[in-house]
Amino acid sequence: MDSFSTVIRTASHEQHVEAETSTFMSDMLGGRLGVDAYARYTEQLWFVYEALETGAGRLASDPVAGPFIQPELMRLAALEKDLAHLRGPDWRATLTALPATRAYADRVAECAREWPAGYIAHHYTRYLGDLSGGQIIRDRAEKTWGFARKGDGVRFYVFEEITNPAAFKRGYRELLDGAGVAVDELERQRIVAECKRAFALNTGVFRALGDEFSMSA
């Protein structure tokens, strides 16, 4: 029988690939979009992580979600440094969420409030993605727009407190497996479905950004 982390990864693979290969992400990583598109994407991330991390404190003592609340993963402070670099010190004054981003952030906040096991699905899809594929984005951003290596503009992707990402990810998958044991089969199925939903919400943001930064414009 597959471990729960394997079940989640396998079940959400299709949605994961769809998110990664969106037109917007392909154009951005391909260097076909300007730094403004990257800054706009970073702004959208702020809303999602604000929902993830604002709700994290009260989940720390939750038996299912609590083990996942790890300070070394927190991204909001790094995102805010990046936005100050990208948009200037008054970045908050011009910060706006796309409707798709608002829907995504609202769902994360709802899970944080009402369904800790569902929150895990969003935690997993975001943070493990940042540790993995996020490094490709950082590398491309540094090369395309000349950010200092692991410096201002790409700090979101730099996990300074995680010295061994591979070992950390192994430990994280063990936490997922533990969460799978702690809940019943119906709840496991609901968590898997929420992972798929998380990727779909993320893809919705990419689609909206793609419309805003259409290559044909």
VOPAGU-2260 file (C-alpha; in pm, 1 decimal, decimal comma):
REM VOPAGU-2260
SITE   aa  ch    i         X         Y         Z
SITE  MET   A    0       0,0       0,0       0,0
SITE  ASP   A    1     137,7     340,6     -98,3
SITE  SER   A    2     227,7     593,4     168,9
SITE  PHE   A    3      -6,7     891,4     203,0
SITE  SER   A    4     256,0    1131,8      67,8
SITE  THR   A    5     286,6     913,1    -243,4
SITE  VAL   A    6     -92,6     896,9    -282,2
SITE  ILE   A    7    -112,0    1277,6    -266,4
SITE  ARG   A    8     172,2    1329,4    -512,3
SITE  THR   A    9      33,0    1075,4    -760,8
SITE  ALA   A   10    -326,8    1193,9    -736,3
SITE  SER   A   11    -241,3    1560,5    -789,6
SITE  HIS   A   12      26,4    1507,2   -1055,4
SITE  GLU   A   13    -193,5    1615,5   -1346,0
SITE  GLN   A   14    -298,4    1939,5   -1173,8
SITE  HIS   A   15      62,4    2001,7   -1070,7
SITE  VAL   A   16     185,6    1972,8   -1430,2
SITE  GLU   A   17     -96,4    2198,5   -1553,1
SITE  ALA   A   18       8,8    2468,0   -1304,1
SITE  GLU   A   19     379,1    2438,6   -1388,7
SITE  THR   A   20     323,9    2452,6   -1764,4
SITE  SER   A   21      79,9    2744,5   -1771,2
SITE  THR   A   22     135,4    2996,1   -2049,6
SITE  PHE   A   23     220,5    3271,0   -1801,8
SITE  MET   A   24     481,5    3063,8   -1618,7
SITE  SER   A   25     629,5    2939,4   -1947,4
SITE  ASP   A   26     654,3    3295,2   -2081,8
SITE  MET   A   27     799,8    3428,1   -1757,6
SITE  LEU   A   28    1058,6    3151,0   -1722,1
SITE  GLY   A   29    1137,2    3179,0   -2091,2
SITE  GLY   A   30    1236,5    3542,9   -2045,9
SITE  ARG   A   31     955,8    3662,2   -2271,4
SITE  LEU   A   32     798,5    3886,0   -2005,2
SITE  GLY   A   33     939,1    4192,1   -1832,2
SITE  VAL   A   34    1021,4    4229,8   -1466,3
SITE  ASP   A   35     679,1    4390,1   -1412,1
SITE  ALA   A   36     513,6    4050,5   -1472,2
SITE  TYR   A   37     743,5    3893,6   -1213,7
SITE  ALA   A   38     661,5    4172,4    -966,2
SITE  ARG   A   39     287,4    4126,0   -1027,2
SITE  TYR   A   40     323,1    3752,6    -965,1
SITE  THR   A   41     512,7    3824,4    -643,2
SITE  GLU   A   42     228,9    4052,9    -531,6
SITE  GLN   A   43     -21,7    3771,3    -582,4
SITE  LEU   A   44     193,9    3535,7    -376,5
SITE  TRP   A   45     179,2    3783,8     -87,2
SITE  PHE   A   46    -198,1    3740,5     -53,7
SITE  VAL   A   47    -173,3    3361,1     -50,8
SITE  TYR   A   48     107,5    3352,9     206,2
SITE  GLU   A   49     -60,8    3612,7     419,3
SITE  ALA   A   50    -356,4    3372,3     443,1
SITE  LEU   A   51    -128,7    3072,0     504,7
SITE  GLU   A   52      84,3    3234,1     772,4
SITE  THR   A   53    -171,6    3451,0     949,5
SITE  GLY   A   54    -365,5    3133,2    1023,5
SITE  ALA   A   55     -57,9    2931,7    1120,2
SITE  GLY   A   56     -26,5    3050,9    1480,0
SITE  ARG   A   57    -356,8    2914,2    1600,0
SITE  LEU   A   58    -291,1    2580,9    1425,9
SITE  ALA   A   59      40,3    2519,6    1605,5
SITE  SER   A   60    -132,1    2320,7    1879,3
SITE  ASP   A   61    -362,1    2128,9    1644,2
SITE  PRO   A   62    -287,2    1752,6    1653,0
SITE  VAL   A   63    -306,2    1714,4    1273,3
SITE  ALA   A   64    -179,1    2046,9    1135,2
SITE  GLY   A   65      48,7    2145,9    1424,6
SITE  PRO   A   66     359,4    1947,7    1320,5
SITE  PHE   A   67     357,3    2127,2     983,3
SITE  ILE   A   68     383,6    2475,8    1135,4
SITE  GLN   A   69     759,8    2521,2    1110,5
SITE  PRO   A   70     916,4    2869,1    1141,8
SITE  GLU   A   71    1192,2    2793,3     889,9
SITE  LEU   A   72     931,5    2767,4     613,7
SITE  MET   A   73     764,0    3104,1     673,0
SITE  ARG   A   74     784,1    3325,8     364,4
SITE  LEU   A   75     590,5    3644,5     436,4
SITE  ALA   A   76     883,2    3853,6     565,4
SITE  ALA   A   77    1096,6    3752,7     264,7
SITE  LEU   A   78     811,1    3833,7      26,0
SITE  GLU   A   79     777,3    4178,3     180,5
SITE  LYS   A   80    1149,5    4246,4     130,7
SITE  ASP   A   81    1116,5    4138,4    -231,4
SITE  LEU   A   82     815,2    4363,5    -286,2
SITE  ALA   A   83     996,0    4661,4    -131,6
SITE  HIS   A   84    1278,6    4596,7    -380,1
SITE  LEU   A   85    1045,0    4542,1    -677,3
SITE  ARG   A   86     782,3    4808,1    -609,6
SITE  GLY   A   87     952,3    5051,5    -371,3
SITE  PRO   A   88     892,3    5130,3      -2,7
SITE  ASP   A   89     524,9    5213,8     -60,6
SITE  TRP   A   90     449,1    4875,0    -217,6
SITE  ARG   A   91     149,4    4819,4      10,8
SITE  ALA   A   92     -27,1    5126,4    -130,1
SITE  THR   A   93     -52,4    4974,6    -479,1
SITE  LEU   A   94     -98,4    4608,8    -378,8
SITE  THR   A   95    -404,0    4451,4    -541,4
SITE  ALA   A   96    -523,6    4092,7    -560,6
SITE  LEU   A   97    -660,5    3952,5    -882,7
SITE  PRO   A   98   -1006,0    3793,4    -832,8
SITE  ALA   A   99    -847,0    3449,7    -882,1
SITE  THR   A  100    -590,2    3530,8    -614,2
SITE  ARG   A  101    -861,3    3647,4    -376,1
SITE  ALA   A  102   -1047,8    3318,1    -427,8
SITE  TYR   A  103    -727,8    3123,1    -357,2
SITE  ALA   A  104    -637,2    3320,9     -44,6
SITE  ASP   A  105    -995,3    3302,1      83,6
SITE  ARG   A  106    -996,1    2923,3      52,2
SITE  VAL   A  107    -663,3    2895,5     237,7
SITE  ALA   A  108    -795,3    3119,4     515,7
SITE  GLU   A  109   -1118,2    2919,3     536,0
SITE  CYS   A  110    -925,3    2592,7     579,4
SITE  ALA   A  111    -698,5    2752,8     840,8
SITE  ARG   A  112   -1008,6    2858,9    1037,2
SITE  GLU   A  113   -1233,7    2559,6     994,2
SITE  TRP   A  114   -1049,1    2253,4     864,3
SITE  PRO   A  115    -688,3    2195,8     979,5
SITE  ALA   A  116    -648,4    1880,9     769,2
SITE  GLY   A  117    -748,1    2079,9     460,7
SITE  TYR   A  118    -495,9    2347,7     554,8
SITE  ILE   A  119    -224,6    2080,0     526,4
SITE  ALA   A  120    -314,6    2033,9     158,7
SITE  HIS   A  121    -244,2    2402,1      89,4
SITE  HIS   A  122      66,8    2401,1     308,8
SITE  TYR   A  123     207,1    2105,2     114,8
SITE  THR   A  124     132,3    2234,9    -234,5
SITE  ARG   A  125     288,4    2573,3    -157,4
SITE  TYR   A  126     593,2    2515,0      59,4
SITE  LEU   A  127     717,7    2193,9     -99,9
SITE  GLY   A  128     670,8    2359,2    -438,5
SITE  ASP   A  129     874,7    2660,7    -327,8
SITE  LEU   A  130    1154,7    2437,6    -202,7
SITE  SER   A  131    1158,4    2244,2    -530,1
SITE  GLY   A  132    1036,4    2419,3    -847,0
SITE  GLY   A  133    1072,9    2758,0    -682,8
SITE  GLN   A  134    1449,1    2726,8    -717,1
SITE  ILE   A  135    1411,3    2719,2   -1095,7
SITE  ILE   A  136    1213,4    3044,2   -1080,3
SITE  ARG   A  137    1481,0    3204,1    -860,6
SITE  ASP   A  138    1759,7    3100,7   -1097,5
SITE  ARG   A  139    1573,2    3231,6   -1404,6
SITE  ALA   A  140    1481,0    3556,1   -1230,9
SITE  GLU   A  141    1843,3    3620,1   -1133,8
SITE  LYS   A  142    1960,6    3556,6   -1490,2
SITE  THR   A  143    1673,9    3737,9   -1667,5
SITE  TRP   A  144    1640,9    4050,6   -1454,5
SITE  GLY   A  145    1981,8    4070,7   -1291,2
SITE  PHE   A  146    1886,1    4021,1    -926,5
SITE  ALA   A  147    2176,6    3950,9    -693,0
SITE  ARG   A  148    2213,7    3577,8    -630,8
SITE  LYS   A  149    1975,0    3488,9    -346,6
SITE  GLY   A  150    1936,4    3863,1    -283,4
SITE  ASP   A  151    1667,5    4130,7    -295,3
SITE  GLY   A  152    1394,0    4038,6    -541,0
SITE  VAL   A  153    1431,1    3661,3    -497,3
SITE  ARG   A  154    1448,1    3623,9    -117,4
SITE  PHE   A  155    1112,8    3446,2    -121,5
SITE  TYR   A  156    1285,5    3145,0    -277,7
SITE  VAL   A  157    1577,7    3138,4     -33,9
SITE  PHE   A  158    1520,3    2916,2     269,8
SITE  GLU   A  159    1819,5    3022,2     477,4
SITE  GLU   A  160    1731,2    2803,1     773,1
SITE  ILE   A  161    1695,9    2484,9     566,6
SITE  THR   A  162    2052,1    2372,2     499,9
SITE  ASN   A  163    1958,0    2035,8     349,6
SITE  PRO   A  164    1640,7    2069,8     137,3
SITE  ALA   A  165    1640,6    1701,7      34,3
SITE  ALA   A  166    1646,1    1585,3     398,0
SITE  PHE   A  167    1383,9    1845,0     490,5
SITE  LYS   A  168    1152,7    1724,7     213,6
SITE  ARG   A  169    1195,8    1364,7     328,9
SITE  GLY   A  170    1098,4    1469,6     680,1
SITE  TYR   A  171     802,4    1662,8     546,1
SITE  ARG   A  172     675,7    1359,0     355,5
SITE  GLU   A  173     703,3    1157,7     676,5
SITE  LEU   A  174     481,2    1420,4     843,1
SITE  LEU   A  175     229,6    1375,1     560,9
SITE  ASP   A  176     240,1     999,0     610,1
SITE  GLY   A  177     178,9    1052,7     981,2
SITE  ALA   A  178    -116,7    1279,5     908,4
SITE  GLY   A  179    -257,3    1011,3     679,1
SITE  VAL   A  180    -242,9     759,8     964,2
SITE  ALA   A  181    -404,3    1004,5    1207,2
SITE  VAL   A  182    -724,5    1046,3    1003,5
SITE  ASP   A  183    -973,8     804,4     850,7
SITE  GLU   A  184   -1003,7     705,3     485,8
SITE  LEU   A  185   -1277,8     956,8     407,0
SITE  GLU   A  186   -1066,0    1240,2     549,0
SITE  ARG   A  187    -763,9    1120,6     350,4
SITE  GLN   A  188    -972,9    1138,0      34,2
SITE  ARG   A  189   -1087,6    1488,8     126,9
SITE  ILE   A  190    -725,1    1600,8     179,9
SITE  VAL   A  191    -624,7    1459,8    -160,5
SITE  ALA   A  192    -917,8    1641,8    -321,4
SITE  GLU   A  193    -810,2    1964,6    -148,8
SITE  CYS   A  194    -456,8    1924,6    -289,3
SITE  LYS   A  195    -606,2    1906,3    -636,4
SITE  ARG   A  196    -816,3    2211,3    -557,2
SITE  ALA   A  197    -507,4    2399,3    -436,5
SITE  PHE   A  198    -327,4    2335,8    -765,8
SITE  ALA   A  199    -640,5    2437,2    -959,4
SITE  LEU   A  200    -663,7    2763,5    -761,7
SITE  ASN   A  201    -296,2    2829,1    -834,0
SITE  THR   A  202    -352,5    2759,8   -1203,5
SITE  GLY   A  203    -639,9    3009,8   -1194,6
SITE  VAL   A  204    -397,8    3277,8   -1075,0
SITE  PHE   A  205    -155,4    3191,6   -1356,4
SITE  ARG   A  206    -438,9    3211,0   -1607,9
SITE  ALA   A  207    -543,1    3555,4   -1479,8
SITE  LEU   A  208    -181,6    3676,3   -1491,2
SITE  GLY   A  209    -154,4    3535,2   -1842,7
SITE  ASP   A  210    -456,0    3739,8   -1946,9
SITE  GLU   A  211    -300,3    4050,1   -1791,9
SITE  PHE   A  212      35,8    3996,1   -1959,0
SITE  SER   A  213     -81,3    3842,7   -2284,4
SITE  MET   A  214     203,8    3803,2   -2531,0
SITE  SER   A  215     -27,4    3919,4   -2808,4
SITE  ALA   A  216     -97,3    4250,7   -2633,3
